[in-house]
Amino acid sequence: MLRSDLVPIPLTLEADIRTEEETQDQLEVGKSLFLGNGDELEIIKSEYLQQGRQGCGRLSAHKHVIAVLKSVAQTAYLKDKAIIKQDATLSEVYRACGATLKEIEGDFAVPRFVCLAGEVPTYHIARALQEAGGVVRWADGSLAFKKVADLFDQEPVDTVTPSATEDVESGFLERHDVPFFYSLDDSGEYVYGAREKTRTARFHPNAAEMDLRNMSDVLMLSKRAKLKYTEALHAGDLVEVAEQDPLAVMTAATLFAGAADGEAAHQFTRVWLGKRIDLTESSEQ
């Protein structure tokens, strides 16, 4: 299963692969896998599922592997030294955490980034993205930062019918899951984010008003859909829902299973679609 997400490591693969004796070492941890479009992934987990001999005495095995986008794979590893950056761009933060990215489309300045020794950088990168009111997506071989609002300014790449989707709606839970944030300034005065609507409150230290407002501009899961197999949908794309507002793809997972033991091959794409929750607007998409 190939999975595309709006997270610091935006592309992952989980697969059961049949391999022979002379090719088994190509699926060890640290080795690379290449997708048809040229994207390179690094194997971070590899284990035998079964092993035996085929005709002619050849040794074969099935291996279960998990691989992540190689250019950002190192950001998923615990760090033995603290990483502290002041007024660095997002691409500089990624590289400081071990990524090999040259640049990020829509790059922006991160006022302060701190990942202490023994911590995983991806959590702190995700926090920086939330403070900027956006997400990162992988498309066409590059990483791009997008404001949540900008995801809905794109042209839809596909259309789904409401009957083909499962609704995930709960205004009650939204009020608890999407808080407004507040902080204190240097003089000890309260600084508030978007609190135009009644929501739970969360304290966030050393944050400016704009950061606090950005943190409440998020995507909320609205629908799930199982579609025909397609490689054209990626996280961050916009999807038209008939007679409803367009929704952004939060996750796109494609599955292809070859025929085995008399079973037919099957393939499909599953997407998780989100609407925008912006506490500063009178109506939420």
C-alpha positions in Angstrom: 0.0 0.0 0.0 1.4 3.4 -1.0 0.2 6.2 1.2 0.3 10.0 0.6 -0.2 12.2 3.6 -0.1 15.9 4.7 2.6 15.2 7.3 6.3 15.9 7.7 7.1 12.5 6.0 4.5 12.7 3.3 5.0 9.4 1.4 5.2 5.8 2.9 5.0 2.3 1.4 4.0 -0.9 3.2 4.3 -4.1 1.1 4.6 -7.8 1.1 7.2 -8.6 -1.7 8.2 -12.0 -3.0 11.9 -12.3 -3.5 14.5 -14.9 -4.4 17.7 -15.9 -2.8 19.9 -13.7 -4.9 17.7 -10.6 -4.4 16.9 -10.9 -0.7 19.6 -8.5 0.4 18.0 -5.8 -1.8 15.1 -5.6 0.7 17.2 -5.1 3.8 16.8 -2.1 6.1 18.6 1.0 4.6 18.2 -0.1 1.0 16.2 1.9 -1.5 13.0 1.2 -3.4 12.0 3.3 -6.5 8.5 4.0 -7.6 7.5 4.1 -11.2 7.7 8.0 -11.2 11.2 8.0 -9.8 10.5 8.7 -6.2 13.0 7.0 -3.9 12.0 5.4 -0.6 14.2 4.0 2.2 13.4 0.7 3.8 13.1 1.2 7.6 11.6 -2.2 8.4 12.1 -5.6 6.8 11.0 -9.0 8.0 10.5 -12.5 6.6 6.9 -13.7 6.3 7.7 -17.1 4.9 10.6 -18.9 3.2 10.8 -22.1 1.1 12.1 -23.7 -2.1 10.5 -23.5 -5.5 11.1 -25.7 -8.5 14.7 -26.2 -9.4 15.6 -25.9 -5.7 15.6 -22.0 -5.8 15.1 -20.4 -2.4 12.3 -17.9 -2.3 10.7 -15.8 0.4 8.1 -13.2 1.1 9.2 -10.1 3.0 7.2 -7.5 4.7 8.8 -4.0 4.2 7.9 -0.5 5.3 9.6 2.3 3.5 9.5 6.1 3.7 10.5 9.0 1.4 14.3 8.8 1.5 14.9 12.6 1.2 13.2 13.1 4.6 13.7 9.7 6.2 16.3 11.0 8.8 13.7 13.3 10.3 12.0 10.2 11.7 15.0 9.1 13.8 15.7 10.0 17.4 18.4 12.6 17.7 21.4 12.2 20.1 22.0 16.0 20.0 19.6 18.9 20.3 18.7 20.8 17.2 18.0 24.5 17.8 17.4 27.0 14.9 16.4 30.6 15.1 14.8 32.4 12.2 15.6 29.6 9.8 13.6 28.6 6.8 11.6 25.4 6.8 14.0 23.8 4.3 16.9 24.7 6.6 15.1 23.1 9.5 14.6 19.9 7.5 18.2 19.7 6.5 19.3 20.4 10.1 17.3 17.3 11.0 19.1 15.1 8.4 16.9 15.6 5.3 18.6 16.0 1.9 16.0 18.3 0.4 17.5 21.2 -1.7 14.5 23.4 -1.4 10.8 23.5 -0.5 8.2 25.2 -2.6 6.5 28.0 -0.6 9.3 28.0 2.0 8.8 30.2 5.0 10.8 31.4 8.1 10.4 29.4 11.3 10.9 31.9 14.2 12.3 29.2 16.6 12.7 25.5 16.2 13.8 23.3 19.1 14.2 19.5 19.1 15.9 18.3 22.2 18.2 15.3 22.4 16.3 12.0 22.5 13.3 13.5 20.6 12.0 12.9 17.1 12.1 16.0 14.8 8.9 15.2 12.9 6.8 16.2 15.9 8.4 19.6 16.1 8.2 20.1 12.3 4.5 19.4 12.5 4.1 22.0 15.3 6.0 24.6 13.1 3.6 23.8 10.3 0.6 24.3 12.5 1.9 27.6 13.7 2.2 28.7 10.1 -1.3 27.5 9.3 -0.4 25.0 6.7 0.8 21.6 5.7 3.4 20.0 3.5 2.6 17.8 0.5 4.7 15.7 -1.9 3.9 16.0 -5.6 5.9 15.8 -8.8 9.1 14.9 -7.0 9.2 17.9 -4.6 8.0 19.0 -1.2 5.7 22.0 -1.0 4.3 24.0 1.8 0.6 25.1 1.4 -1.6 27.2 3.6 -4.7 25.3 4.5 -6.8 28.1 2.9 -4.8 27.8 -0.3 -5.7 24.1 -0.7 -9.2 25.2 -1.5 -8.1 27.7 -4.2 -7.0 24.9 -6.5 -8.9 23.4 -9.3 -10.4 20.0 -8.3 -8.6 17.0 -9.9 -11.4 14.5 -9.5 -15.1 14.2 -8.6 -16.8 11.8 -6.3 -20.5 11.3 -5.7 -21.9 11.6 -2.2 -23.3 8.1 -2.4 -19.8 6.7 -2.8 -18.6 8.4 0.4 -18.9 7.7 4.2 -19.8 10.9 6.1 -17.8 11.8 9.2 -19.7 14.6 10.9 -19.8 15.8 14.5 -20.1 19.5 15.3 -20.0 18.5 19.0 -16.5 16.8 18.6 -15.2 19.7 16.5 -15.8 22.1 19.4 -13.6 19.9 21.5 -11.0 18.9 18.9 -10.3 22.3 17.4 -9.4 24.7 20.3 -8.5 28.3 20.3 -5.0 29.2 21.6 -3.7 31.9 23.9 -0.3 33.0 25.2 1.5 35.7 27.2 3.6 38.5 25.8 6.8 39.9 27.3 4.9 42.2 29.6 2.7 39.3 31.0 -0.4 40.4 29.1 -2.6 37.7 27.5 -2.4 37.3 23.8 -5.4 35.5 22.1 -5.7 33.6 18.9 -9.0 33.0 17.1 -11.7 33.0 19.8 -14.7 34.2 17.8 -16.4 30.9 18.4 -16.9 28.9 21.5 -14.2 26.3 21.7 -11.9 24.7 24.2 -8.8 26.8 25.1 -5.2 25.7 25.0 -2.2 27.6 26.3 0.8 27.9 24.0 4.0 29.6 25.3 5.9 32.4 23.6 3.6 32.7 20.6 2.5 35.8 18.6 -1.1 36.5 17.8 -0.7 35.4 14.2 0.8 32.1 15.2 -2.1 31.5 17.6 -4.7 32.3 15.0 -2.9 30.1 12.4 -3.0 27.1 14.8 -6.8 27.0 14.7 -6.9 27.0 10.9 -7.0 23.3 10.3 -8.4 20.4 8.2 -11.1 18.2 9.8 -11.9 14.8 8.5 -15.3 15.0 6.8 -15.7 12.0 4.4 -14.0 8.7 3.4 -14.3 7.2 0.0 -13.2 4.0 -1.8 -12.5 4.7 -5.4 -11.3 2.8 -8.5 -7.5 2.4 -8.5 -5.8 5.7 -9.5 -2.3 7.1 -9.2 -3.6 10.6 -10.0 -4.8 11.5 -6.5 -2.3 12.7 -3.8 -2.7 14.3 -0.4 -3.3 18.0 -0.9 -5.4 17.7 -4.0 -8.9 19.1 -4.1 -11.8 16.8 -4.9 -15.2 17.9 -6.1 -18.2 16.4 -4.2 -21.4 16.6 -6.2 -23.7 19.4 -4.9 -21.4 20.0 -2.0 -18.3 22.1 -1.2 -15.0 20.7 -2.5 -12.9 18.8 0.0 -9.1 18.4 0.3 -7.5 15.0 0.2 -5.9 14.5 3.7 -4.7 11.0 2.9 -4.7 8.9 -0.3 -3.8 5.2 -0.1 -3.5 3.0 -3.1 -3.6 -0.8 -2.8 -2.6 -3.3 -5.4 -2.6 -7.0 -4.6 -1.5 -9.5 -7.3 -3.3 -12.8 -7.8 -2.2 -15.6 -5.4 -3.5 -19.1 -4.5 -6.3 -18.9 -7.0 -7.5 -15.5 -5.8 -8.1 -12.7 -8.3 -5.9 -9.6 -8.2 -7.6 -6.6 -6.6 -6.7 -2.9 -6.5 -8.4 0.3 -5.3 -7.7 3.7 -3.9 -9.1 5.0 -0.6 -9.1 8.7 0.3 -9.8 10.6 3.5 -11.3 14.0 2.7 -11.2 17.1 4.9 -13.0 20.4 5.2 -11.4 23.6 6.5 -12.1 24.7 10.0 -11.3 28.3 10.5 -12.5 29.9 13.8 -12.1 33.4 12.4 -14.8 33.0 9.7 -18.5 33.1 10.2 -18.9 30.0 8.1 -16.7 27.0 8.0 -16.0 25.1 4.8 
